[in-house]
Every structure is written in C-alpha cells, then in structure tokens.
C-alpha cells in the first residue's frame, strides 16, 4: 500500500521530488538527443523560443540544490 503524503517527512518528500526531477531530466535528454539526431537544424530552430523557459527551470533547480546543501551543512 502506498503511504500518504502526511506520512513522509519533509526530507523524504524533497528527496522524492528531486529523484523524480532527475528521472524526468534523463528522459528529456534522451528525447532531445533523438530529435537532434533525426531532425538536426530543423529541430533546433523549432525549439529556440523555449530557451528562456529551460534556462529558468535550470536556475530554479540550481537554487533548490544550493538550499539543500546549505541545510545539509547546518546538520
């Protein structure tokens, strides 16, 4: 039986979220590599407008990792 969210500690929830983000990133990288290999320049031209969104997501992820490390260093 799956535990309910209230049964997880904050740290366990954060680890679960990060784990899911890593899995999602790995899938996205594989998809990106596939499309780059098959469609090359056409693919790049069609996704250029998404660059600011991807940059923001990466920045937010970096901030989260910094916060986790800072909290870990305090322990």
N, C-alpha and C positions, 0 to 999 in steps of 0.2 A: 504494500500500500504506500502511496506517495505521501510524504509528510506535508503538512500545511505550511504556508509561509511563516505563520506565527511560531512554528516550531524551530525555525532556523535562527541562529544568532546573526547579528549584523555582519560579522566577518564571513560567515558561511554564505550569506546572500551575496556579498560582494565578490567572493571567490567564484560563486556560480555565475554571476553576471560576467565577470572577466573571462572565465572559461568559455562561455557562450560567445563572447565577442571574438575570442581567438579562433574558435571554430568557424564563425561566420567570415572572419577575415581570410582564413585559409581557403575557404570555398570561393570567396570573391577573387582572390589572387589566381586561383586555378581557372576560373571563368575568364578573367581578364587575359591570362596567358593564351587560352584557347582562342578567344576572339582576336587577339593581336596576331596570332599565328595564321588564322584563316582569313582575316579581313584587313590586317595591316593599317595603312594610312586612312582608309575609309572609316574604320572603327575609331581611330584616334580623333578624326575630325568630328564624328558624331557625339563624342563624349566630352569634348573640350569644355563645354558650358557647365559641366558638373564639377570641374576642378575646385571652385570655391567651397562647395559643399563637402567634398572629400577632405580638403585642407582643414576645414572647421572640425570635422569628425576626428581627424587625426590629432588635432590640437587638444580637443576635449579629452581624448583618450590619454594623451601625454599628461595633462593636468591630473587626471584621475590616478595615474600611476605614481606621479610625484606625491600626491596626498597619501596614497597607501604606503609608500616608502617612508614618508615623514612620520606617519603613525606607527609604523613598524620600528623606526629608530627610537621612538619615545618609550617603547616597551622594555 
